[in-house]
Amino acid sequence: MGHIRHRLSLCAVALLLASYASMAVAQLKPGEDATTTLAQADATKTSDHSAFVTTLARLSQDAASLTEKQREHLHYLEAWQVAYAGDYEAAIPLLESVVGSSSDKTLRFRATATLINILGIGHRYQDAFSRLSELTDTLPDVNDPQALLQGLGEAAQMLTTAGQYDLAADYAERMIQNTPANASACKGTYIKLHALYRGKRIVGSDPRYVQGVADCEAAGEKLIANALRTDVAESAIADGRPQDAVSLLEKHYASVLHDQYPSLTSQVESLLARGHWELGEVEAAEKYAHAAVDSAVPGEYSEPLASALHTLYLVARRHGDFQMATQWLERYMQVDKGYLNDVTARAIAYQVVKQQVASSRMEADALDRQNQILHLQREVDRRAMETSRLYIALLLTVLAAIALWLVRTKRAQLRFMRMARRDSLTGICNRQHFVDEATQALQAAGRNGTPSCLILFDLDHFKLVNDTYGHSEGDWVLLRVVAECRDHLLQHDVFGRLGGEEFAILLPFTDEASGAKRAEMIRSAIAAPPAGGPSTARVTASFGVACTLRHGADLDRLLIVADEALYRGKANGRDRVVIAMPEEAPQERPQEAEQIDAVDHATPVRMASP
């Protein structure tokens, strides 16, 4: 494995040097201090990236004349540039080489921080969080200000990806507090605001965003300023102000392209596609959606890519190209599934590493106790039988504590597995778990030769409930709807929340007439006035019913035809049940129903380590 990684490192460096050679740059200038030049390039690698690349090219041309310490610094910056360009697989062995061979303690710390960043982007979350745990333990011993800021920033960003937003904001605040007086706190400000935004503590209209963008612009950190603007634009779209989002992002789109940071470029283009679609500008939405797909990091399932594919699906449907719409929908569902799995993987990896760290500490404590017991044993040998009995009691206490810890650890693992499969608000199946369970139920019904029905329903005008009564009331409404549905479900029925106010129910071993009847009973129960409880808002729902005898047992096909039936119900007045018929042509959804709901856990823009 070491030889393979060494070859990868050499290949990556060879490619980097080849690109430098094509620039035809000069070597070190007479009297130039390479150490100072490296430090200046390091400090401006995001604020003036083109100059940074040119400087690396000059230094690499004359690497033989550098000292060992200067070459190690140069190798670190070259590895950072490989990662910045999006070649994460090549960057990892380069950074590991610096961590394993550098004689500079501070440089090893910085390379480890950058490696954590790349492991996180490369979806190797357990490795990333394991290294992060080791890194944070060494933070009190770090004396170099730049390395300390990098370590704090990396901890904050990784915790943000794991959904630990408050803890991430605390690390970012420490980063801001430790920023030297003559330096900009731009990076720390971005990480803190982004963590608070992802944790729904603030919105994009918060005045701190305006100040943060101004500070980053003043510091020349245009890339970070543009990352802040994505939060502002996303919030504006969610608030029904797509024109504000489009105006803001298009004004700075050229700057985003100039920075050549793939994940940020894809994020901005995806938001522009959503904004133009909301404005009814279909051609512009399609253009930016295609650009977002092209800009996405190859092989990565991200929220911007999923959003762009969904926009292309909507555009194709608007044009009446249902074959292309189906292709875009299939790609969207694949990417969306991969993204949701990735979100779950990050959260589980964080908790697994957290448990491993706690386990290691408990094992260390147990070893300390064992040493104490051995010491006592030598004393016990010189004492009477009563002291021997006391030792046995102490030993049994330690063993009982270890056994109790093992039981609690197992219970915690099982609880995390349940959390990964359930919707956090309603407690029913989340989208991925519903797809898995429904697929198995359809297969079982198919083997028995019995029909099944899929019910897809969406709450009518649910946005008005949130706007009129507030999101807390909206949550109570969703809980009441789930409770009403459960009253009409059987033990083998599969019930899940697909997202927002959209739900699905699979009724195995049920024919079309029974499925329609069950759907009507649920619709009537939802439409009935609330019978007490904290929720006073009254809602209705539109239902689409698709059965296997007409449409086959493929879940994706059933979801599509049930979705079309649902939106025919919305087009015909809402609060009704519509059965999907194979001979009926799909109708266009009402414009209101085609609004794109914001994704709950958007992929944060990952910044390269400073």
N, C-alpha and C positions, 0 to 999 in steps of 0.2 A: 504493500500500500504506500509506503514511504517513497519507493522508486517511481510509482505512478504519479504521485503528487508532485515529485520533483520534475518529472517530464512535463506535467501540466504547467508548472510554474515557468519552466524554460520556454514553453510554447507561448504562454501569455506574454512574457517579457519580449520574446522575439517579435510577436505581432505588434507590441507597443513600440519597440524600437524601429520596426519597419514603417510604422505610421509617422514616427519622428523623422526618419530619413527622408520621407516624401516632402517634409516641410522645408528642407534645405536651409536649416538655421545654422547660425554660427556657434562656435564653442565658447568656453569661458573667455571673458574679456581680460586683457592684461590687468593684473592687480585686483581682479574681482575676488571677493571673499565668498567662497562657495557656501560656508555655514550661514552667513547673513542672507544670501540669495535663497537658500532653502527655507529659512525661517520666514522670509517675506512671502514666498510662494505658498507655504503652508497656511499662513494667516489669511491669504486672499483667494484660496482655491475655489470658494463658492461665489464670492463677490466679484471676482474678475477671472472667470474660468478660462477664457481664451488665453490670457496672459500666463496663467498657471501652466497650461499645456505647453506653451512656447518655452517657458522656463525649464520645464522637465526635459524638453527636447534638447535644449542647449547643454544641460548638465549631463544627460545620458550620453551625448556625443563625446564628452570628455571625462567619463566615469573613471577611467584608469588613473587620472591624476588626483582623484579625491582621496581623502583619508578614509579609514575603515568606518569611522563613526558617520562621516558624511555619506558614504555609500549606503549604510544602513538606513539613514533618513531618506535618501533618494529611493531606495527599494520600497519603503513604506508608502511614500507618495505615489509611486508607480502602481502599487497594489490598490491604493485608494482610487486612482483614476480608472483602473480596470473595472472596479466596482461601480463607480459613478457612471460609466458608459453602459452599465447593465449586464456585463458578463460576470455574473455572480459565481458561477462554478469555477471560473478561472481565478477569480479574486481570492477565494477561500484558501487554496494552498499557498498563494503568495503571502497572505497575511499570517498564516500558520508558520511559514518559514521565518518571518520576522519575529514572531512571538517565541519561536524555539531557538533562534540563533543569535538574536541581538544582545549585545553586552550592555545596552542602555536600558535601565529599569523603567524609565519614563516612556521610552519608545515602545517597549514591550506592553506597557499598560495601554497606550494609545492604540496599538495594533490590535490588542484584545478587544477594546471598545469597538473599533471598526469591524472586527470579525463578528462580534455579537450582532451588529447592525445587519451585516450581510447574511448571517445565518437566519436571522428573523425574516429578511426579505426572501430568502431561499426556502422558507417553510420548514426549516430544521429547528422547530421551536424548543424542543426539549434540550437540545445542545445549547441553544442560545440562552435559555433561562438558567441552565446549569452554570455556564460561564458568567452570566450576569450576577448570579449569587456570589461567586468567587470574587468578581470585580468589586461589588459593593462592600464586601468585607474588607477590602484593601483601601477603600476611599480615605479613611482617616490618616493613612500613611503617605498619601500623595501630596507632594510639596509643589509640584509644577502647576501654576494656575491654569494653563491651557489644557493640560491633561485632566485636571480636576473637573473643569467645565465639560470636557468631552465625556468623562465617565458619568457625571450627573445627568447630562443630556441624554446619553444612551439609555440609562436606567429609566428616565422619564418616558422616552419614546417606546421602549419595550413594554413598560407597564401599561401605556395607553393601548397598545395592540392587544393586550390581555384583558382589557376592560376594567383595569384598576385605575380609574380616572382620578380619584382623589389622591391616591398615593403618588401617581404620576405628576399631578400638579404640585405636590409637596417637593418632589425632587427638582422640578423645574424652578420653583421658587428659591430653593437652595442654590441652583445654578445662577439665578439672577443676583442673589445676595453676594455670591462669590465672584461676580464679574468685576474686574479691575475698574477703577474710576475712569481711566483713560480709554476704556473699551466699550463697545456697544453690547447691550443686553438683548439684542434683537433675537438671537436664536432661543434663548431662555424664554423670552416673552411669547414667541410663536408656540413653543412646546406647551407652555402653561395654558395659553388661550385655547389651543387645539384640544388639550385634554379636558378642559372645562366645557368646551363646546360638545365634544363627543359624549361627555357625561351629562349633557343637558342641564348644565349649571348656568350657562349663558347662551345668548343667541348672537347671530351675526351682526345685529344692529348695536351691540354693546359698544360704547365709546372707546373702550380699550383697544378695539380692533383698529380704529382710526389712528390712535396714537402709536400702536404697534407697527402699522404699515409705514407711518411717517418716520419712525425711528429706524426701521430697516432700510428705507430709501436713503435716509441721511447717511447711514453706515455703508451704503453701496451694496447691501445684501438684497438685490432685486429678486433673486430666486425665492428667498424666504418671504419677502413682501408679497410675491404672487401666491405663495402657499397660503398666507393669511387671507388673501382675497378669495380663495376657493371656499373657505368657510363662510365668508360674507355672502358670496353668490349662492351657495347651496341653501343658506338660510333664507335669502330673498325669494328663491323659487318656492321653497316650502311655505312661505308667507303669502304666496300669490302675487309676487312682484317680479315676474320673469324678465320684464324689460330692464329693470335695474341690474339684474344679474348679467344679462347679455351685454349691456352697455359697459359695465365694469370689466368684464373679462375680455371683450373684443378690443378695448382700449389698450390692454397690456398683453395681448396675444402674441405680438411679435417678440416681446421680451421673453415670454415663456419659450417660444421656439428657439430663441437665441441661446438659452441656457442649456438646451439639449439634455434635459433630465426626464427620462421616459415616463416615469410614474406621474410626475406633475403635469406633463404635457397631455397624457391620456385623461387625467382628472379634469383639466380645464376644458378639453374638447368635449368630453362627455357632458359636462355642465352646460356648455354652449348648445349642444344638441338638445338637451332637455329644455333649456330656456326658449330656443326657437320653436320647438314643438308646442310649448305652452302658448306661444304667441301666434300659432297657426301658420308659421313660416316653414312649410314642409321641406322645401328644397334645401334651405340652410340647415335645418335639423339633420337631414340625410347626409349632407356634406360633412358636418362636424362629427356625426356618429361614425361615418366611415373613417375619418381621421383618427378618432379615439381608438377604434379597433386596430388600425395600423400602428399607432403609437404605443399600444400596450406592450409590456414586457412579454416576449414569447414564452408560452407555457404557463403563464401566471393567471390564476383566476382571481380577478379583482372586482370590486364594486363598480368602478368606472367602466370596465369592459362589459359587465352585465348590463349596466344602464344603457350603454351605447347600443348593444345588441337588441335590447327591448325597444329602443327608439326606432331602429331599423325595421323591426317587426311591425310596429305601429304604422310606419311610413308605407311599407309594402301593402298592408291591409288598406290603408287609405287609397292607394293607387289601384286596388282591386287585384293585385298580383298575389293570390292566395298560395300559390306554390312556393314563391319566394318567402312569403310571410311565414309559412310553416317551417321552412329551412332556418330562418332567423329565430323563430320561436324555439326550435329544437336546440340551436346553439346557445340561446339565452338560458334555457332551462339547464343545460349542461354546465354553463359557467356559473349560473346562480347557485346550483347545487354544490359545485366545487368551492365557491366563495363561502357559502354557509358552513360547509364542512371545515373550511380553513378557519373561520371564526371560532367554531367549536374546538378545533384542534389547538388554537392558541390558548383558549381559556383552560382546557384540560391540561395542556403542557405546563402552564404556570402553576396550576394546583398540584400536579404530580411532582414538579421540582420542589415546590413549597413543602409538600409532605416528605420528600426525600431529605431535604435539609433538616426538617424537624426530626425525622427518624435518625439521621446521623448524629444530631446533637443529643438525642435521647440515648443512642448507643454509647456516645462518649460519656454521658452521665452514668450509664450503667456500668461502663468499664471503671470509672472512678469509684463507684460504689463497690465494685468487685474488689478493687485494690484495698479499699478500706476494710472490707470484710476479711481479706487475707491477713491484713495487719492484725485485726481483732482475733483472728484464728490463732495466731501465735501467742497472743495473750491468754486466749481461752484454754490453750493446752496446759497453762500453768495454774489454771483456776479450777474451781470445783464444778460439779455437774450442773449446778444452777446457771453458771455462766454459759455452759455449753448449750443449755436449753434456750437461753436468750439469743445466742448466735443463730440457732436454727430458726427462731421466730423472725429475726431480721432477714435471713435469707429468703424465707417464704414470702415476706412482705415485698421484697424486691422482685421475686418471680411473679407475684400477683400483679404488681404494677406493670411489669413488662407484658403479661398476658392481657391486662386491661387495655394497654396501649395498642396491642395488636388487634384486639376486637374493635376498638374505636377507629383505627386506621382502615380496617376492612369496611366498616360501616360508612366511613367518609368516602371511600372509593365508589361504593355502590350508590351513595347519594349523588356524587358527581355524574355518574352514568345516567341516573334518572333525570338530573337537571339538563343534560345535553340533549335529551329526547323530548322534553316537555316545553310548551310555550310558557314563558315566565309569568305572564299575567293570568291566563285562564287555567293553566294546568293540564290542558288537553295536548294532543300530539302537535309538535311543530311541523313545519312543512316537510322536512326530510324524513322524520319518523313516520308521518302519515303516508308518504310515498312508499316507504319500505313495507309498512303494515298492510296498506291497501293492495300492493302488488302481490304479497303472499296470500291475502284473502281471495283475490281474483283467481290465482292459480289453484287454490284449494277448491273453490266453487267450480272452476273449469274441469278439474279432475272428476268431480262428482256429477258433471253434466247439468248443473243447475244454474239459472240466470242470476245476475247481480245488477244492482242499480247504483249509480253515482249521483249524489245530490250536491250541487254547487250553489251556494247562495251568498249574496252580498247585501249588506245593510244599505237601505236607500237614504241618500242625503245625510250620511253619517258625519260629514264635515260640518254640517250645520249644527249638529249636536255639540261638537267640540267648540265651535265658534260661539254658540249661544250659552251653553252651560259650563264650558271649561273642560279640559282634558280629564280631570278627575271624574267628572260626571260621565264622560265618554267611556272611561275604564269600567265604571259601574254598569253602564249599559251593556258592554261586551260580556261582563260576568253574568248579567241577567240572561242575555241571549243564550250563553253556553248552558246555564242552568235549565232554561226552558227546553233546549234541545235534548239534554240528557234525560229529561222526563219521558222522552219518546223514543229512546234508543234501546236496543237489545244488547245482550252481553257480547255478542260477536260482531256488532257494528263497529266501524272504524271512524273516529271523529277527529278532525284536525283543523287548525287555524293556518291558512296558507299565507296570511300576511294582512296587516291592517284590519279591515272589517270584512274580509273574505274568508269563508269557511267551506269545508268539504266533508261529506259523510258518505262512506261506502256501506251499502246494505247488501251483504252477501246472502245468497240463497233467497233472493227477492225478485219477483217478476215486475214488469213495468206498471201494472195496475196498482200493486201494493206499494211500490216505490213512490208513485205519484200521490197515493193516499197519505203515506207517511210524510211526504214533503208538505202536503196541504195542512196536515195537523201541526207541523212545526211552524209553518208560516202563520197560521191562525194564532198559535200560542205567542209568537213574537209580537204580532200586531196588537194583541190584547193589552189593555191598560195595565201598567205595573201595579201589582197587588202588594203595596207596602214596600219596605226596604229603603235604602239610601237613594236609589235612582228614581227620579220623577219623569225623566224624558221618555217619550213614547216614540218608538221607531217601527218601521216596516222593513221587509226584506223581499228581494226578488230571487226566484229559484229557477235553476235549470236542472233537468233530470235526464240522464243518459243511461241507457240499459244495454247490457251486453248482447241480448238477442238481436238488437238492431245495429249495434255499432262495434261489436267484437269486444274481446276481453283485454285489449291493450289500454293501460291506464292513461298514457299520454293522449291517446285518441279520445277516450271518454272525457278527459278534462277539457279538451278543445271543443268538442260538440256540446258538452254541458255549459261551457262558458258562452258559446254562441246562443244557446237557448236562454240562458240567464239574461243576456243583454237584449234579446228580443223581448223578454218580459219588461225590461227597463224601458225599452223604446215604446212599448204598448201601455205604459202607465204605471209600472212598478207594482209592488205588493201582490205578486201573482206567481203561480207555478207554471212553467212552460216545459213540455216534454220535447226533447230533441228528436226530430224526424230526419232520416237520412236523405229524403228527397227535397227537403227545404233548403233553399240557398241561404247562406249566411247574410245577416243584415248588419249594416254599420252600427257601431255603438254610438250612443249619444255622446256629444262632445264632452259633456261633464264627466261621463263614465270613463273617458280615455285619459283623464289626468293621471300623471305618473306620481304615485305615492313615493315619498322619500324613504329610502332604505334605512331600517332602524340602526344597523351597525355598519356605517359606511367605512370603507377602508381609509385609514388616515394616510395622508401624504407622508411617506417616510423620507426624512431628510438625511442626506449623507452626513456622517460624523464629521465634526469640525476638525 
